[in-house]
Amino acid sequence: MMMNRTAGVLKMHWRDKWVWIYVPWVVLLFSFAINVIIGILINGQENINSGGIASIYVYMFIAILIVQAQTFPFSLGMNIRRTDYFIGTSLMCLLVSAGSSAILFLLSVVEDLSDGWGVNLGYFYLPFMSDLSPIARFGIFFVVMLHMFFLGFVISSIHRRFGRNGLYVFFTVLLLLSTIGSFAMTYYERWMDLFIWISHHYLELFVWMIPLIAVYALLSYGLLRRSTVS
């Protein structure tokens, strides 16, 4: 019975292909096309490192906010348990992240082999990936996307559990901590040390996203278990 309900949640999400699949790739490919046009206009005389690939990750963060707001009350109205909703939605996040990351990886390979699409464009193949194995490159795409999904999931779950006031408190505390941290870094002149550390350990940051994803998932599950439908 649990598997049937979880499969039902997956089917519910799969019906909304526009939110999960089509829109993020339309946004990404539109940004990519603009960068290619720019490369053509300057005749590939300069290397272009656009960073436009971030658009799909930002969208995935926003997408889960929209998805939960639209589907959680509907699911409970269909007598789907909160646990089944969480598992089914998490599986959908895993599947979309895996599929999207595979496509991003393949595009990065083509970009590398084609010298930046013939116009010296660095869009999918990021400079630090040159020394990484194919599995590691795919892993980075996958982990970052999953991180964005579950970060959005836990934030939307805070709203689901505590409402707008809960979000106000959450972002107020986050802003307060950020302000104190920024002040301390500036006062003790540690910004340069931080940037140097990141430049030497940036790959470790991707690894540390994995336990963060687990924390986000546990928090999301706990919040949804105690949330209301309204």
BELRANOR-V265734 format. One line per field, one symbol per residue. phi: phi as a letter, one per 40 degrees, with the letter a starting at -180 (. if undefined). psi: psi as a letter, one per 30 degrees, with the letter a starting at -180 (. if undefined). burial: I if it has 9 or more other C-alpha atoms within 8 Angstrom, else O. A space follows every 50 residues. Layout:
phi = ???
psi = ???
burial = ???
This chain:
phi = .cccccccccccccccccccbcdcccccccccccccccccccfgcbcbbc gcccccccccccdcccccccbcccccccgccdcccccccccccccccccc ccccccccccccccfgggbfcbbcccdccccccdccccccdcccccccdc cccccccccccbgccccccdccccccccccccccccccfbcccccccccc bcccccccccccdccdcccccccccbcbcc
psi = eeeeeeeeeeeeeffifeeeeeeeeeeeeeeeeeeeeeeeegggfkkjje gfffeeeeeeeeefeeeeeefeeeeefghkleeeeeeeeeeeeeeeeeee eeeeeeeeeeeefghhggghkjeejkeffeglleeeeeeeeeeeeeeeef eeeeeeeeeeefaeeeeeeefeeeeeeeeeeeeeeeeghgeeeeeeeeff geefeeeffefeeeeeeeeeeeeefglle.
burial = OOOOIIIIIIOOIIOOIOIIIIIIIOIIOOIIOOIIOOIIOOOIOOIOOI OIIOIIIIIIIIIIIOIIIOOIIOIIOOOIOIOIIIIIIOIIIIOIIIOI IIOIIOIIIIIIOOIIIOIIIIIIIOOOOOOOOOOOIIOIIIIIIIIIII IIIIIIIIIIIIIOOIIOOOOOOOOOOOOOOOOOIIOOOIOOOOOOIOOO OIOOOIOOIIOIIOOIIOIIIOIIOOIOOO
